Amino acid sequence: MNLFYQKIAKQHQELAILPEKKLIHEFIDNLFAILFSNTSKSFEFEETIKFKFNELEKQFDGLVSNFSSKKDQKQQTKIFFNAIPHLHHTALSDAQTIFAKDPAAKSIEEVLYSYPGFFAISMYRFSNQLWKQNLRILARTLSEYAHIKTSIDIHPGAQIGNDFAIDHGTGVVIGETTIIGNNVQIYHGVTLGALTVKKEDAFTKRHPSIEDNVIIYANSTILGGQTIVGKDSIIGGNVWLTYSIPPNSVVYNKNEIKIKPLSKKLKEIPKNTAILTLNYGTTERYLSVNESFD
């Protein structure tokens, strides 16, 4: 075991010392509580907000010291906090878009307080700002926090336009070099990914581009850095797309379900058994589904 202990000690000697993740999570939770929650009457007073932001700047300054040189530390904090008003405005616009597009949303407060799609998108807005400031590990820590909480994985390097909406959201994956235009809506299970995963492609565009006013329905997969989904298009559910489509396109996956009487060849059928026939072109598949219908 002594050799193993030496190996671990050497590992720590070679790696940068980073803050505990819970400190980063605490910072973003405190920031979002002020920007997007309505959980305290004290937030109604300007002086309280000013005081809270001063505290947050100190907290961020301590965090960024682990990811930036001491010379750049104050400048990085200044750049980030100067960007917050714009990030806040953009995130609120996303929330309004989600509210307008989702018939299940009964108020903007509901979206801000409980929608995983909004949390993931707004977290992306802030992590993307850190990515642009070259605070890459800090940016990835924020995006992974959103991933843990929502099961939505948005790389902070992606480029996403205004009025973005994710409905439900579980299983959404948006890769690093994805480009998304304005007023785009996607549903759960959507993957905007790469056709191949090769290390030598790290600095090339590997993920698709989605133009303005596109809707992508559940469980669709769009792959490839040269793949462009033209504006005003609709991608139906369960589509697998690896080539570009022009504007105003509708892409869907067609299958047919038939229900037919049991074959006479099946002499003995277990009780409470359903036979489901799926027609895929010229072939048929028979699936026996054993379940109780009581």
Solvent accessible surface area in square Angstrom, and as a share of the most:
residue,aa,sasa,rsa
1,M,154,0.69
2,N,109,0.56
3,L,145,0.72
4,F,103,0.43
5,Y,123,0.47
6,Q,114,0.51
7,K,139,0.59
8,I,60,0.31
9,A,48,0.37
10,K,120,0.51
11,Q,81,0.36
12,H,112,0.50
13,Q,143,0.63
14,E,121,0.54
15,L,109,0.54
16,A,79,0.61
17,I,133,0.67
18,L,77,0.38
19,P,23,0.14
20,E,105,0.47
21,K,132,0.56
22,K,129,0.55
23,L,77,0.39
24,I,4,0.02
25,H,36,0.16
26,E,89,0.40
27,F,5,0.02
28,I,1,0.00
29,D,59,0.31
30,N,61,0.31
31,L,0,0.00
32,F,16,0.07
33,A,33,0.26
34,I,23,0.12
35,L,26,0.13
36,F,13,0.06
37,S,38,0.24
38,N,129,0.66
39,T,91,0.53
40,S,39,0.25
41,K,155,0.66
42,S,46,0.30
43,F,42,0.18
44,E,114,0.51
45,F,129,0.54
46,E,144,0.64
47,E,129,0.58
48,T,33,0.19
49,I,48,0.24
50,K,129,0.55
51,F,123,0.51
52,K,75,0.32
53,F,42,0.17
54,N,71,0.36
55,E,76,0.34
56,L,6,0.03
57,E,67,0.30
58,K,140,0.59
59,Q,51,0.23
60,F,2,0.01
61,D,15,0.08
62,G,42,0.40
63,L,10,0.05
64,V,0,0.00
65,S,51,0.33
66,N,54,0.27
67,F,39,0.16
68,S,22,0.14
69,S,63,0.41
70,K,182,0.77
71,K,186,0.79
72,D,64,0.33
73,Q,26,0.12
74,K,142,0.60
75,Q,99,0.44
76,Q,25,0.11
77,T,7,0.04
78,K,122,0.52
79,I,68,0.35
80,F,0,0.00
81,F,19,0.08
82,N,102,0.52
83,A,20,0.15
84,I,5,0.02
85,P,89,0.56
86,H,124,0.55
87,L,15,0.07
88,H,51,0.23
89,H,125,0.56
90,T,9,0.06
91,A,0,0.00
92,L,58,0.29
93,S,33,0.21
94,D,0,0.00
95,A,0,0.00
96,Q,100,0.45
97,T,14,0.08
98,I,5,0.03
99,F,74,0.31
100,A,86,0.66
101,K,67,0.29
102,D,15,0.08
103,P,123,0.78
104,A,61,0.47
105,A,8,0.07
106,K,152,0.64
107,S,37,0.24
108,I,43,0.22
109,E,105,0.47
110,E,58,0.26
111,V,0,0.00
112,L,42,0.21
113,Y,162,0.62
114,S,68,0.44
115,Y,33,0.13
116,P,58,0.36
117,G,1,0.01
118,F,4,0.02
119,F,38,0.16
120,A,3,0.02
121,I,1,0.00
122,S,1,0.00
123,M,0,0.00
124,Y,7,0.03
125,R,16,0.06
126,F,0,0.00
127,S,0,0.00
128,N,18,0.09
129,Q,26,0.12
130,L,2,0.01
131,W,38,0.13
132,K,147,0.62
133,Q,18,0.08
134,N,106,0.54
135,L,3,0.02
136,R,104,0.38
137,I,98,0.50
138,L,3,0.01
139,A,0,0.00
140,R,116,0.42
141,T,16,0.09
142,L,2,0.01
143,S,9,0.06
144,E,73,0.33
145,Y,23,0.09
146,A,5,0.04
147,H,61,0.27
148,I,121,0.62
149,K,111,0.47
150,T,15,0.09
151,S,51,0.33
152,I,1,0.01
153,D,42,0.22
154,I,7,0.04
155,H,26,0.12
156,P,0,0.00
157,G,15,0.14
158,A,0,0.00
159,Q,111,0.49
160,I,17,0.09
161,G,18,0.17
162,N,77,0.40
163,D,46,0.24
164,F,1,0.00
165,A,3,0.02
166,I,2,0.01
167,D,18,0.09
168,H,118,0.53
169,G,0,0.00
170,T,87,0.51
171,G,36,0.34
172,V,0,0.00
173,V,59,0.34
174,I,2,0.01
175,G,10,0.10
176,E,47,0.21
177,T,32,0.19
178,T,0,0.00
179,I,66,0.33
180,I,4,0.02
181,G,16,0.16
182,N,67,0.34
183,N,55,0.28
184,V,0,0.00
185,Q,11,0.05
186,I,0,0.00
187,Y,42,0.16
188,H,63,0.28
189,G,21,0.20
190,V,0,0.00
191,T,37,0.22
192,L,0,0.00
193,G,9,0.09
194,A,23,0.18
195,L,103,0.51
196,T,70,0.41
197,V,147,0.85
198,K,108,0.46
199,K,179,0.76
200,E,136,0.61
201,D,37,0.19
202,A,37,0.29
203,F,204,0.85
204,T,70,0.41
205,K,70,0.30
206,R,47,0.17
207,H,15,0.07
208,P,0,0.00
209,S,18,0.11
210,I,3,0.01
211,E,67,0.30
212,D,52,0.27
213,N,61,0.31
214,V,0,0.00
215,I,46,0.23
216,I,0,0.00
217,Y,80,0.30
218,A,22,0.17
219,N,79,0.40
220,S,0,0.00
221,T,22,0.13
222,I,0,0.00
223,L,18,0.09
224,G,2,0.02
225,G,13,0.12
226,Q,152,0.68
227,T,3,0.02
228,I,77,0.39
229,V,0,0.00
230,G,2,0.02
231,K,99,0.42
232,D,60,0.31
233,S,0,0.00
234,I,67,0.34
235,I,0,0.00
236,G,12,0.12
237,G,29,0.28
238,N,92,0.47
239,V,9,0.05
240,W,173,0.61
241,L,2,0.01
242,T,48,0.28
243,Y,140,0.53
244,S,58,0.37
245,I,17,0.08
246,P,92,0.58
247,P,64,0.40
248,N,111,0.57
249,S,19,0.13
250,V,99,0.57
251,V,28,0.16
252,Y,148,0.56
253,N,82,0.42
254,K,164,0.70
255,N,92,0.47
256,E,83,0.37
257,I,112,0.57
258,K,80,0.34
259,I,148,0.75
260,K,84,0.36
261,P,120,0.75
262,L,82,0.41
263,S,55,0.36
264,K,196,0.83
265,K,179,0.76
266,L,84,0.42
267,K,182,0.77
268,E,160,0.72
269,I,59,0.30
270,P,86,0.54
271,K,179,0.76
272,N,55,0.28
273,T,24,0.14
274,A,39,0.31
275,I,27,0.13
276,L,55,0.27
277,T,0,0.00
278,L,24,0.12
279,N,24,0.13
280,Y,107,0.41
281,G,67,0.65
282,T,140,0.81
283,T,83,0.48
284,E,71,0.32
285,R,128,0.47
286,Y,125,0.48
287,L,65,0.32
288,S,73,0.47
289,V,55,0.32
290,N,114,0.59
291,E,87,0.39
292,S,76,0.49
293,F,120,0.50
294,D,169,0.88
